[in-house]
């Protein structure tokens, strides 16, 4: 972790952004209601479609609701959906990818076929079908569960390919021939070598879950009665915020989604460098080839 953070400013910036978003999701709604005295759902709390001001930092909606309170409260829902959906998707991808890649017999073939079935099923129509049927019942946790269960197949294929390349390595074969259990071989020998790939998969699964939740809410397939970045975009679009020039209504949630995606990309740069020896060698070589300053002797100065 020290090598990952300390070696690149981009990685540090990405981790800081993600940490700030997580902190806002945890304590932001409490601070908004207790310190600022604003509510994300109270109608006519301010003038309709008022621009940013000292009373309303991000302006108000067409119903007079404070946009800043909505953005902070929506951060909690969107970030939690991303974390839970990304965790479920990554767990299933690692589980099926490891087992189907390590076992080459009937078990591996059956699991590979199962993964392929989910891989060829269009994910977006399936997600829309399930989300439209549930209509947001169960809150954000149900939405995160649906997203996680419909977005793991692509990551499982990647983990299977990596496991196939590792299962015949000398250290894995030595552990297998020494009599270690298959579970220990997988989790003690194979998984550590897949850690950078798993971390990268988790980051983009989180971003994908946030974007999927926002997309479902934007088209009205989610629960529009909750406050999230997606529902903010839905109500801004349906109430004509773009036509009326109320940029403070639709711009904050869009920037929030883009900021989380940018932070995940910055962290992924460091993960790629950590997992790719060639990139580390090239970076070390570029640093070592920098010209050194030649010391000037006193005799040269005197001459």
C-alpha positions as CSV (number, residue, x, y, z in Angstrom):
1,X,0.0,0.0,0.0
2,X,2.9,2.3,0.8
3,X,4.4,1.7,-2.7
4,X,1.0,2.4,-4.3
5,X,0.3,5.7,-2.5
6,X,3.8,7.1,-2.2
7,X,4.9,6.4,-5.7
8,X,2.4,8.5,-7.7
9,X,0.7,11.8,-7.1
10,X,-2.2,10.7,-9.3
11,X,-2.9,7.8,-7.0
12,X,-2.8,10.0,-3.9
13,X,-5.2,12.4,-5.5
14,X,-7.6,9.6,-6.5
15,X,-7.6,8.1,-3.0
16,X,-8.2,11.5,-1.4
17,X,-11.2,12.1,-3.7
18,X,-12.6,8.7,-2.8
19,X,-12.0,9.2,0.9
20,X,-13.8,12.6,0.8
21,X,-16.7,11.1,-1.0
22,X,-17.0,8.3,1.6
23,X,-16.7,10.8,4.4
24,X,-19.5,12.9,2.9
25,X,-21.7,9.8,2.5
26,X,-21.1,8.9,6.2
27,X,-21.6,12.2,8.0
28,X,-22.8,14.7,5.3
29,X,-26.6,14.3,5.7
30,X,-26.3,14.7,9.5
31,X,-24.3,17.9,9.1
32,X,-26.7,19.3,6.5
33,X,-29.7,18.8,8.7
34,X,-28.2,19.7,12.1
35,X,-25.6,22.4,11.1
36,X,-27.1,24.1,8.1
37,X,-30.7,23.3,8.9
38,X,-31.6,22.3,5.3
39,X,-33.7,19.4,4.2
40,X,-33.4,17.5,0.9
41,X,-37.2,16.9,0.7
42,X,-38.8,20.0,2.2
43,X,-40.8,21.8,-0.4
44,X,-40.9,25.6,-0.7
45,X,-37.9,25.9,1.7
46,X,-36.6,28.6,-0.6
47,X,-37.6,30.5,-3.8
48,X,-38.1,28.4,-6.9
49,X,-35.1,28.0,-9.2
50,X,-33.0,30.4,-7.3
51,X,-29.3,30.5,-8.1
52,X,-26.5,29.8,-5.7
53,X,-26.4,32.2,-2.7
54,X,-25.4,32.4,0.9
55,X,-28.7,30.8,2.0
56,X,-28.7,28.1,-0.6
57,X,-25.1,27.2,-1.7
58,X,-26.2,25.3,-4.8
59,X,-29.5,27.1,-5.4
60,X,-32.9,25.6,-5.3
61,X,-35.1,23.3,-7.4
62,X,-38.4,24.3,-9.1
63,X,-40.1,23.3,-5.8
64,X,-37.8,25.4,-3.7
65,X,-35.8,22.4,-2.3
66,X,-32.2,23.1,-1.4
67,X,-29.9,21.5,-4.1
68,X,-26.9,21.3,-1.8
69,X,-28.9,19.3,0.8
70,X,-30.1,17.0,-2.0
71,X,-26.5,16.5,-3.4
72,X,-25.1,15.6,0.0
73,X,-27.9,13.3,0.9
74,X,-27.8,11.7,-2.6
75,X,-24.0,11.1,-2.2
76,X,-24.8,8.6,0.6
77,X,-27.3,6.6,-1.5
78,X,-25.1,6.6,-4.6
79,X,-21.9,5.8,-2.8
80,X,-23.5,3.0,-0.8
81,X,-25.1,1.5,-3.9
82,X,-21.7,1.6,-5.6
83,X,-19.9,0.0,-2.7
84,X,-22.4,-2.8,-2.1
85,X,-23.0,-3.4,-5.8
86,X,-19.3,-3.4,-6.6
87,X,-18.6,-5.8,-3.7
88,X,-21.2,-8.3,-4.8
89,X,-20.1,-8.1,-8.4
90,X,-16.4,-8.5,-7.5
91,X,-17.1,-11.4,-5.1
92,X,-19.0,-13.3,-7.7
93,X,-16.5,-12.6,-10.4
94,X,-13.6,-13.8,-8.2
95,X,-15.5,-16.9,-7.0
96,X,-16.6,-18.2,-10.4
97,X,-13.4,-17.1,-12.1
98,X,-11.1,-18.8,-9.7
99,X,-13.1,-22.1,-9.5
100,X,-13.7,-22.3,-13.3
101,X,-10.1,-21.5,-14.1
102,X,-8.5,-23.8,-11.5
103,X,-10.6,-26.9,-12.2
104,X,-10.3,-28.2,-15.8
105,X,-12.7,-31.2,-15.4
106,X,-16.5,-31.3,-15.4
107,X,-16.8,-28.8,-12.6
108,X,-14.7,-26.2,-14.5
109,X,-16.6,-26.8,-17.7
110,X,-20.0,-26.5,-16.0
111,X,-19.0,-23.3,-14.3
112,X,-17.5,-21.9,-17.5
113,X,-20.7,-22.6,-19.3
114,X,-22.7,-20.9,-16.5
115,X,-20.5,-17.8,-16.8
116,X,-20.8,-17.8,-20.5
117,X,-24.6,-17.9,-20.3
118,X,-24.6,-14.8,-18.1
119,X,-22.0,-13.2,-20.4
120,X,-24.2,-13.4,-23.5
121,X,-27.4,-12.3,-21.7
122,X,-27.7,-8.5,-22.4
123,X,-27.0,-6.9,-19.0
124,X,-28.8,-3.6,-19.5
125,X,-32.2,-5.1,-20.6
126,X,-32.0,-7.6,-17.8
127,X,-31.2,-4.9,-15.3
128,X,-34.1,-2.7,-16.6
129,X,-36.5,-5.6,-16.5
130,X,-35.7,-6.5,-12.9
131,X,-35.6,-2.9,-11.7
132,X,-38.9,-2.0,-13.4
133,X,-40.5,-5.0,-11.8
134,X,-39.3,-4.1,-8.3
135,X,-39.8,-0.3,-8.8
136,X,-37.3,0.4,-6.0
137,X,-38.9,-1.7,-3.4
138,X,-36.4,-2.6,-0.7
139,X,-34.6,0.7,-0.9
140,X,-31.1,1.3,-2.2
141,X,-29.9,-2.1,-0.9
142,X,-32.2,-3.9,-3.3
143,X,-31.0,-1.8,-6.2
144,X,-27.4,-2.6,-5.3
145,X,-28.2,-6.3,-5.1
146,X,-29.8,-6.3,-8.5
147,X,-26.8,-4.4,-10.0
148,X,-24.3,-6.7,-8.4
149,X,-26.1,-9.9,-9.5
150,X,-26.3,-8.7,-13.2
151,X,-22.7,-7.3,-13.7
152,X,-20.2,-10.0,-12.6
153,X,-19.8,-12.2,-15.7
154,X,-17.3,-10.1,-17.5
155,X,-15.0,-9.9,-14.5
156,X,-15.3,-13.6,-14.0
157,X,-14.0,-14.2,-17.5
158,X,-10.9,-12.1,-16.8
159,X,-10.3,-13.9,-13.5
160,X,-10.6,-17.3,-15.2
161,X,-8.1,-16.4,-17.8
162,X,-5.6,-15.2,-15.1
163,X,-6.2,-18.3,-13.1
164,X,-5.6,-20.5,-16.1
165,X,-2.2,-18.9,-16.6
166,X,-1.3,-19.3,-12.9
167,X,-2.5,-22.8,-12.2
168,X,0.5,-24.4,-14.0
169,X,3.2,-22.1,-12.4
170,X,5.9,-23.8,-10.4
171,X,4.8,-22.4,-7.0
172,X,1.2,-23.4,-7.5
173,X,2.2,-26.9,-8.6
174,X,4.6,-27.2,-5.7
175,X,1.8,-26.3,-3.2
176,X,-0.6,-28.7,-4.9
177,X,1.9,-31.6,-4.9
178,X,2.8,-31.0,-1.3
179,X,-0.7,-32.0,-0.3
180,X,-2.2,-28.6,0.4
181,X,-6.0,-28.3,0.2
182,X,-7.4,-26.8,-3.0
183,X,-9.0,-23.9,-1.0
184,X,-5.6,-23.1,0.6
185,X,-3.8,-23.2,-2.8
186,X,-6.4,-20.9,-4.3
187,X,-6.5,-18.3,-1.5
188,X,-2.9,-18.4,-0.4
189,X,-1.1,-18.9,-3.8
190,X,-3.4,-17.7,-6.6
191,X,-5.4,-14.9,-5.1
192,X,-2.3,-12.8,-3.9
193,X,-1.1,-12.8,-7.5
194,X,-4.6,-11.6,-8.7
195,X,-4.8,-8.9,-6.0
196,X,-4.1,-6.0,-8.4
197,X,-6.6,-7.3,-11.0
198,X,-9.2,-7.8,-8.3
199,X,-8.6,-4.3,-6.9
200,X,-9.0,-2.8,-10.4
201,X,-12.1,-4.8,-11.0
202,X,-13.6,-3.6,-7.7
203,X,-12.9,0.1,-8.4
204,X,-14.6,0.0,-11.8
205,X,-17.4,-2.2,-10.5
206,X,-18.1,0.6,-7.9
207,X,-18.2,3.2,-10.6
208,X,-20.3,1.0,-12.8
209,X,-22.8,0.4,-10.0
210,X,-23.1,4.2,-9.3
211,X,-23.6,4.9,-13.0
212,X,-26.1,2.1,-13.3
213,X,-28.1,3.3,-10.4
214,X,-28.1,6.8,-11.8
215,X,-29.2,5.6,-15.2
216,X,-32.1,3.6,-13.7
217,X,-33.3,6.6,-11.8
218,X,-32.8,8.9,-14.7
219,X,-35.1,7.0,-17.0
220,X,-37.7,6.5,-14.2
221,X,-37.0,2.7,-13.6
222,X,-35.9,3.2,-10.1
223,X,-37.5,4.6,-7.0
224,X,-37.8,8.3,-7.7
225,X,-39.1,9.0,-4.2
226,X,-35.5,8.5,-2.8
227,X,-32.8,11.2,-3.0
228,X,-29.8,10.2,-5.0
229,X,-27.7,11.6,-7.8
230,X,-29.8,9.7,-10.3
231,X,-33.1,11.0,-9.0
232,X,-31.7,14.6,-9.0
233,X,-31.0,14.2,-12.7
234,X,-34.4,12.7,-13.3
235,X,-36.3,15.5,-11.6
236,X,-34.0,18.1,-13.2
237,X,-34.7,16.7,-16.7
238,X,-38.5,16.2,-16.1
239,X,-38.8,19.7,-14.7
240,X,-37.0,21.4,-17.6
241,X,-33.9,22.5,-15.7
242,X,-31.8,22.4,-18.9
243,X,-34.3,24.5,-20.8
244,X,-34.6,27.1,-18.0
245,X,-30.8,27.3,-17.6
246,X,-30.8,26.0,-14.0
247,X,-27.3,24.5,-14.3
248,X,-26.9,24.4,-10.5
249,X,-29.6,21.6,-10.4
250,X,-28.3,19.1,-12.9
251,X,-24.5,19.9,-12.9
252,X,-23.6,18.8,-9.3
253,X,-24.8,15.2,-9.6
254,X,-23.2,14.8,-13.0
255,X,-20.0,16.2,-11.7
256,X,-20.2,13.8,-8.7
257,X,-20.5,10.8,-10.9
258,X,-17.6,12.0,-13.1
259,X,-15.5,12.8,-10.1
260,X,-15.8,9.3,-8.7
261,X,-15.0,7.8,-12.1
262,X,-11.9,10.0,-12.4
263,X,-10.7,9.1,-9.0
264,X,-11.1,5.4,-9.8
265,X,-9.1,5.9,-13.0
266,X,-6.3,7.7,-11.1
267,X,-6.0,4.9,-8.6
268,X,-6.1,2.3,-11.4
269,X,-3.0,4.0,-12.9
270,X,-1.0,3.1,-9.7
271,X,-2.5,-0.5,-9.6
272,X,-1.4,-1.0,-13.2
273,X,2.1,0.1,-12.5
274,X,2.3,-2.0,-9.3
275,X,1.2,-5.1,-11.2
276,X,3.2,-4.6,-14.4
277,X,7.0,-5.1,-13.9
278,X,7.8,-3.5,-17.2
279,X,6.1,-0.2,-16.3
280,X,8.0,-0.1,-13.0
281,X,11.2,-0.8,-14.8
282,X,10.6,1.9,-17.4
283,X,9.7,4.4,-14.7
284,X,12.8,3.6,-12.7
285,X,14.9,3.8,-15.8
286,X,13.5,7.2,-16.7
287,X,14.3,8.5,-13.2
288,X,17.8,7.1,-13.2
289,X,18.6,8.5,-16.6
290,X,18.0,12.1,-15.5
291,X,21.2,14.1,-15.9
292,X,23.1,14.8,-12.7
293,X,24.5,18.2,-12.0
294,X,28.2,18.4,-12.5
295,X,30.1,19.7,-9.5
296,X,32.2,22.8,-10.4
297,X,35.7,22.7,-9.0
298,X,37.3,25.8,-7.4
299,X,40.1,25.8,-10.0
300,X,37.6,26.0,-12.8
301,X,35.9,28.9,-11.1
302,X,39.3,30.7,-10.5
303,X,40.2,30.2,-14.2
